[in-house]
Amino acid sequence: QVQLVESGGGLVQAGGSLRLSCATSGRTFSSYAMAWVRQAPGKEREFVAAISWSGSITYYADSVKGRFTITRDNAKATVYLQMNSLKPEDTAVYYCAADLHALRTTPSTYDYWGQGTQVTVSS
């Protein structure tokens, strides 16, 4: 069992920045990969970023590459998503997810999910 709790969402104007946090508990944090996934109203969940258990390997969706950075602090059992140069199309609910078996970029394969945090970017 892994519990995930996201925080840090909010309203920001285009060009601004936000940092999302995902606090984890229940299992040894460094034993699994982590990912961020987002979902806009009426659309499918979209992969955003993933990070290996060690933090040495990361993947990003093309739409966020160069603007978003995923990091993890195993001592705090927390994953972060730094979002810079935000655009209105980044507006979505952002979910933290745990991948216990591999570092993957397909959201349907993830094992545990947080409740999500809303990010709204105004024009």
C-alpha positions as CSV (number, residue, x, y, z in Angstrom):
1,Q,0.0,0.0,0.0
2,V,1.3,3.4,-1.0
3,Q,-0.5,6.7,0.0
4,L,0.1,9.8,-2.2
5,V,-1.0,13.3,-1.3
6,E,-0.5,16.2,-3.8
7,S,-0.3,19.9,-2.9
8,G,0.8,23.1,-4.5
9,G,-1.8,23.7,-7.1
10,G,-3.5,27.0,-7.6
11,L,-4.3,29.8,-10.0
12,V,-1.4,31.5,-11.8
13,Q,-1.2,33.8,-14.8
14,A,0.4,32.7,-18.1
15,G,4.2,32.8,-17.9
16,G,4.2,32.2,-14.1
17,S,5.5,29.2,-12.1
18,L,4.2,26.7,-9.6
19,R,5.8,23.8,-7.7
20,L,3.7,20.8,-7.0
21,S,4.6,18.4,-4.2
22,C,3.6,14.7,-3.7
23,A,4.2,13.3,-0.2
24,T,4.3,9.5,0.0
25,S,4.0,6.9,2.7
26,G,3.3,3.2,3.2
27,R,6.3,1.7,1.5
28,T,10.0,2.5,1.1
29,F,9.9,5.6,-1.1
30,S,13.1,4.9,-3.0
31,S,11.9,1.4,-4.1
32,Y,9.6,2.7,-6.8
33,A,9.4,5.1,-9.7
34,M,7.1,8.1,-9.6
35,A,5.2,10.0,-12.2
36,W,3.1,13.1,-12.8
37,V,-0.1,12.8,-14.9
38,R,-2.6,15.5,-15.8
39,Q,-6.2,15.5,-16.9
40,A,-8.2,18.4,-18.4
41,P,-12.0,18.3,-18.3
42,G,-13.4,16.0,-21.0
43,K,-10.0,14.7,-21.9
44,E,-7.9,11.6,-21.2
45,R,-5.2,11.5,-18.6
46,E,-1.9,12.7,-20.1
47,F,1.5,11.6,-19.1
48,V,3.6,14.6,-17.9
49,A,6.8,13.3,-16.4
50,A,8.4,10.3,-14.6
51,I,11.5,9.7,-12.5
52,S,13.3,6.5,-11.6
53,W,13.6,5.3,-8.0
54,S,17.2,6.7,-7.8
55,G,16.3,10.0,-9.5
56,S,18.9,9.4,-12.2
57,I,16.5,8.9,-15.1
58,T,13.7,11.2,-16.1
59,Y,11.1,11.3,-18.9
60,Y,9.0,14.2,-20.1
61,A,6.2,14.7,-22.4
62,D,7.2,16.8,-25.4
63,S,4.6,19.4,-24.5
64,V,6.3,20.2,-21.2
65,K,10.0,19.4,-22.0
66,G,12.2,22.4,-21.2
67,R,9.5,24.0,-18.9
68,F,8.8,21.3,-16.3
69,T,11.3,19.5,-14.0
70,I,10.6,16.4,-12.0
71,T,12.7,15.8,-8.9
72,R,12.5,13.6,-5.8
73,D,13.9,13.8,-2.3
74,N,14.0,10.3,-0.9
75,A,14.9,11.5,2.6
76,K,11.5,13.4,2.7
77,A,9.7,10.7,0.6
78,T,8.5,13.5,-1.6
79,V,8.3,14.1,-5.4
80,Y,8.2,17.5,-6.9
81,L,7.1,19.0,-10.2
82,Q,8.5,22.5,-10.9
83,M,6.4,24.1,-13.6
84,N,7.8,27.2,-15.3
85,S,6.6,29.3,-18.2
86,L,3.1,28.1,-17.7
87,K,0.5,28.2,-20.5
88,P,-3.3,28.2,-20.4
89,E,-3.2,24.7,-22.0
90,D,-1.4,23.4,-18.9
91,T,-4.7,23.9,-17.0
92,A,-5.7,20.5,-15.6
93,V,-5.9,18.4,-12.5
94,Y,-2.4,17.1,-11.8
95,Y,-2.0,13.6,-10.2
96,C,1.0,12.0,-8.6
97,A,1.3,8.3,-9.3
98,A,3.6,5.4,-8.2
99,D,5.0,2.7,-10.5
100,L,6.1,-0.2,-8.4
101,H,7.5,-2.4,-11.2
102,A,9.2,-0.2,-13.7
103,L,9.8,3.3,-15.0
104,R,7.0,3.7,-17.5
105,T,5.2,6.5,-19.3
106,T,1.8,4.9,-19.7
107,P,-0.6,6.2,-17.0
108,S,-2.9,3.1,-17.2
109,T,0.0,0.9,-15.9
110,Y,0.6,2.9,-12.7
111,D,-0.2,1.2,-9.4
112,Y,-1.2,4.0,-7.0
113,W,-2.6,7.5,-7.4
114,G,-3.1,10.6,-5.4
115,Q,-6.3,12.6,-5.2
116,G,-5.0,15.3,-7.6
117,T,-4.4,19.1,-7.3
118,Q,-5.9,21.7,-9.6
119,V,-3.7,23.9,-11.7
120,T,-5.3,26.8,-13.5
121,V,-3.4,29.1,-15.8
122,S,-5.1,32.3,-16.8
123,S,-4.6,34.0,-20.2
